[in-house]
Amino acid sequence: MTPTISKVIFVVMVIGWYLIRYKYARRSRRARVVWSARGPLETALLLISLSGLGLVPLFYVATGMPRFAAHGFYPWLAWLGSFFAIAALGVFHLTHRALGRNWSISLDVRENHELVTEGIYRRVRHPMYSAFWLWAIAQALLLPNWIAGFAGLAGFGVLFFGRVAREERMMLQTFGDSYRDYMARTGRVFPRVL
């Protein structure tokens, strides 16, 4: 493993993310949104996350900047990062496949919205967030730069902590006791250990 290959793996992860998301975004647009939390806060959170998981690291991959934040490259860390990248894309794909037309980039409730509790959702309520945590870890391991590498953890962390409680309130309002029961038997981001 070399630094160049490590950067290529990160770019392939970004392309994989886009290809998975594009397919499901097209499908979900057909379902009418009946309630949404879209607004300035939601937009700001999404832009912060996009910056940390995409814009900052891709700028680094393209330019090598910021050079002052570079640190030593260790091939074993990049191999570990590759494992996390594969896991992130796998969880990301399974999440989109399970959600189908219920998926939305924002906190939206769609017409005939269903509570998905099968597939990857059987044990985890928010596997999409799990996928992005895995992505952020992969990014930190693949990119030997303190800013570009860790921008994903910071950017996605802001989105996660600014949004997950609001999302769970929305789900409780939409699905009531069904969601409350679902919460009792699942982990938020990682499966519960029984």
C-alpha positions as CSV (number, residue, x, y, z in Angstrom):
1,M,0.0,0.0,0.0
2,T,1.3,3.4,-0.9
3,P,-0.1,6.9,-0.2
4,T,-1.3,7.2,-3.8
5,I,-3.1,3.9,-3.7
6,S,-4.7,5.0,-0.4
7,K,-5.9,8.2,-2.0
8,V,-7.3,6.2,-5.0
9,I,-9.2,4.0,-2.6
10,F,-10.7,7.0,-1.0
11,V,-11.8,8.4,-4.4
12,V,-13.3,5.0,-5.3
13,M,-15.2,5.1,-2.0
14,V,-16.6,8.5,-3.0
15,I,-17.6,7.2,-6.4
16,G,-19.2,4.1,-4.9
17,W,-21.2,6.3,-2.5
18,Y,-22.4,8.4,-5.4
19,L,-23.5,5.4,-7.5
20,I,-25.4,3.8,-4.7
21,R,-27.1,7.1,-3.6
22,Y,-28.0,8.2,-7.2
23,K,-30.0,5.1,-7.9
24,Y,-32.1,5.3,-4.7
25,A,-32.4,9.1,-4.8
26,R,-34.1,8.9,-8.3
27,R,-36.6,6.3,-6.9
28,S,-37.4,8.2,-3.8
29,R,-38.2,11.4,-5.6
30,R,-41.3,9.8,-7.0
31,A,-42.9,9.5,-3.5
32,R,-44.5,12.7,-2.4
33,V,-43.2,14.3,0.9
34,V,-46.0,15.0,3.3
35,W,-43.9,16.4,6.2
36,S,-40.3,17.7,6.2
37,A,-37.8,19.2,8.7
38,R,-35.9,20.9,5.8
39,G,-34.8,24.4,6.7
40,P,-31.7,26.4,7.6
41,L,-30.5,24.1,10.4
42,E,-31.0,20.9,8.3
43,T,-29.2,22.6,5.3
44,A,-26.3,23.7,7.5
45,L,-25.9,20.3,9.1
46,L,-25.8,18.6,5.6
47,L,-23.3,21.1,4.3
48,I,-21.0,20.7,7.3
49,S,-21.1,16.9,6.8
50,L,-20.6,17.1,3.1
51,S,-17.6,19.4,3.7
52,G,-16.0,17.0,6.2
53,L,-16.7,13.8,4.3
54,G,-16.3,15.0,0.8
55,L,-15.0,18.5,-0.1
56,V,-12.1,18.8,2.4
57,P,-10.7,15.3,1.7
58,L,-11.1,15.5,-2.0
59,F,-9.4,18.9,-2.0
60,Y,-6.5,17.2,-0.1
61,V,-6.4,14.3,-2.6
62,A,-6.3,16.7,-5.5
63,T,-3.8,19.2,-4.1
64,G,-2.0,17.6,-1.1
65,M,-3.0,20.6,0.9
66,P,-2.9,21.6,3.7
67,R,0.7,20.4,3.7
68,F,1.4,21.6,7.2
69,A,-1.1,19.0,8.5
70,A,0.6,16.0,6.9
71,H,1.6,13.1,9.1
72,G,3.4,9.8,8.6
73,F,1.9,7.3,6.3
74,Y,1.6,3.7,7.6
75,P,0.6,1.1,5.1
76,W,-1.1,-1.1,7.8
77,L,-3.4,1.9,8.7
78,A,-4.3,2.3,5.1
79,W,-5.1,-1.4,4.8
80,L,-7.3,-1.1,7.9
81,G,-8.9,2.0,6.3
82,S,-9.6,0.0,3.2
83,F,-11.5,-2.6,5.3
84,F,-13.6,0.2,6.9
85,A,-14.2,1.7,3.4
86,I,-15.6,-1.6,2.1
87,A,-17.7,-2.0,5.3
88,A,-19.0,1.6,4.9
89,L,-20.1,1.0,1.3
90,G,-21.6,-2.4,2.2
91,V,-23.7,-1.0,5.1
92,F,-24.6,2.1,2.9
93,H,-25.9,-0.2,0.1
94,L,-27.9,-2.4,2.5
95,T,-29.4,0.6,4.1
96,H,-30.6,2.1,0.9
97,R,-31.9,-1.2,-0.4
98,A,-33.9,-1.8,2.8
99,L,-35.4,1.8,2.8
100,G,-36.3,1.8,-0.9
101,R,-38.6,4.8,-1.6
102,N,-38.7,5.7,2.1
103,W,-35.2,7.1,1.9
104,S,-34.6,10.8,1.9
105,I,-31.5,12.9,2.3
106,S,-33.4,15.1,4.7
107,L,-35.7,14.4,7.6
108,D,-38.8,13.8,5.5
109,V,-42.0,11.7,5.9
110,R,-43.2,10.5,2.5
111,E,-46.7,9.5,1.4
112,N,-47.4,5.9,2.6
113,H,-44.2,6.0,4.6
114,E,-43.5,2.7,6.2
115,L,-41.5,1.9,9.3
116,V,-38.6,-0.3,8.0
117,T,-37.6,-2.9,10.6
118,E,-36.3,-5.7,8.3
119,G,-32.9,-6.4,6.8
120,I,-30.2,-4.3,8.2
121,Y,-32.8,-2.4,10.2
122,R,-33.7,-5.5,12.2
123,R,-31.0,-4.7,14.9
124,V,-30.0,-1.1,14.2
125,R,-32.3,1.9,13.9
126,H,-29.9,4.2,12.0
127,P,-27.5,2.0,9.9
128,M,-27.1,5.0,7.5
129,Y,-25.4,6.8,10.3
130,S,-23.4,3.6,11.0
131,A,-22.2,3.7,7.4
132,F,-21.1,7.3,7.7
133,W,-19.2,6.6,11.0
134,L,-17.4,3.8,9.2
135,W,-16.7,6.2,6.3
136,A,-15.2,8.8,8.6
137,I,-13.0,6.2,10.3
138,A,-11.9,4.9,6.8
139,Q,-11.1,8.5,5.8
140,A,-9.0,9.1,8.9
141,L,-7.0,5.9,8.2
142,L,-6.6,6.4,4.5
143,L,-5.6,10.0,4.3
144,P,-2.3,10.9,6.2
145,N,-3.3,14.5,7.0
146,W,-4.6,15.7,10.3
147,I,-7.2,18.0,8.8
148,A,-8.4,16.1,5.7
149,G,-8.2,12.7,7.5
150,F,-10.2,13.8,10.5
151,A,-12.6,16.3,8.8
152,G,-15.0,13.4,8.3
153,L,-15.2,12.6,12.0
154,A,-15.8,16.3,12.8
155,G,-18.2,17.1,9.9
156,F,-20.3,14.0,10.3
157,G,-20.2,14.2,14.1
158,V,-21.8,17.7,13.8
159,L,-24.6,16.2,11.6
160,F,-25.1,13.2,13.8
161,F,-25.3,15.0,17.1
162,G,-27.4,17.8,15.6
163,R,-29.9,15.5,13.9
164,V,-30.3,12.0,15.4
165,A,-32.5,13.1,18.4
166,R,-34.7,15.2,16.0
167,E,-35.0,12.2,13.7
168,E,-36.1,9.9,16.5
169,R,-38.7,12.5,17.6
170,M,-40.0,12.6,14.1
171,M,-40.2,8.8,13.9
172,L,-42.1,8.7,17.3
173,Q,-44.5,11.3,16.1
174,T,-45.1,9.4,12.8
175,F,-45.2,5.8,14.1
176,G,-45.9,6.2,17.8
177,D,-45.8,3.0,19.9
178,S,-44.5,0.9,16.9
179,Y,-41.4,3.0,16.9
180,R,-41.2,3.0,20.7
181,D,-41.2,-0.8,20.6
182,Y,-38.6,-0.8,17.8
183,M,-36.4,1.5,19.9
184,A,-36.6,-0.9,22.8
185,R,-35.3,-3.8,20.8
186,T,-32.6,-2.1,18.7
187,G,-29.4,-0.2,19.0
188,R,-29.3,3.4,17.7
189,V,-26.1,3.0,15.6
190,F,-24.7,-0.4,16.6
191,P,-26.6,-3.6,17.3
192,R,-27.4,-4.2,20.9
193,V,-25.4,-6.9,22.6
194,L,-27.9,-9.2,24.3
